[in-house]
């Protein structure tokens, strides 16, 4: 999974932040989003997977990865 953002979707407070602080903030935000998406995948039912034409095993690897791994 990968998330792509545009300038409209990014945090605008970065213009006043130190570049290192902004990078750390972005990293924590990315980790939180990954963790949230993977937790959502883990909660899906077999019916949910069937609705999109997939099975749990199709997503199990992604759902099991730690938040810091892409």
C-alpha positions in Angstrom: 0.0 0.0 0.0 1.2 3.4 -0.7 -0.3 6.8 0.0 0.2 9.7 -2.4 -0.4 13.2 -1.3 -0.7 16.5 -3.1 0.2 20.0 -1.8 -3.5 20.4 -0.9 -3.3 17.4 1.4 -0.1 18.2 3.2 0.4 20.0 6.5 1.0 23.7 5.9 2.6 24.2 9.4 5.8 22.9 7.9 6.7 26.4 6.6 7.4 27.5 10.2 9.0 24.3 11.4 12.7 23.3 11.3 13.2 20.9 8.4 14.3 18.1 10.7 11.2 18.6 12.9 9.0 18.6 9.8 10.5 15.4 8.5 10.0 13.7 11.9 6.4 14.9 12.0 5.8 13.5 8.5 7.4 10.2 9.5 5.2 9.9 12.6 2.1 10.8 10.5 3.0 8.1 7.9 3.5 5.5 10.6 0.2 6.3 12.2 -1.6 6.1 8.8 0.0 2.7 8.0 -0.9 1.4 11.4 -4.5 2.5 11.0 -4.9 1.1 7.5 -3.4 -2.3 8.5 -5.6 -2.5 11.6 -8.6 -1.8 9.3 -7.5 -4.6 7.0 -7.2 -7.0 9.9 -10.8 -6.2 11.0 -12.3 -7.0 7.6 -14.5 -10.1 7.3 -14.4 -12.8 4.7 -17.6 -11.3 3.3 -15.8 -7.9 2.9 -12.9 -9.6 1.0 -15.4 -11.6 -1.1 -17.1 -8.3 -2.1 -13.9 -7.0 -3.6 -13.0 -10.4 -5.2 -10.2 -11.3 -2.8 -9.5 -13.5 0.2 -7.9 -12.9 3.6 -4.7 -14.4 2.4 -4.4 -11.8 -0.3 -4.1 -9.1 2.4 -2.7 -11.0 5.3 0.9 -10.1 4.5 0.2 -6.4 4.3 -1.9 -6.5 7.5 0.8 -8.3 9.4 3.7 -5.9 8.6 4.9 -3.5 11.3 4.0 0.1 10.9 7.6 1.2 10.1 7.8 -1.1 7.0 6.5 0.2 3.7 
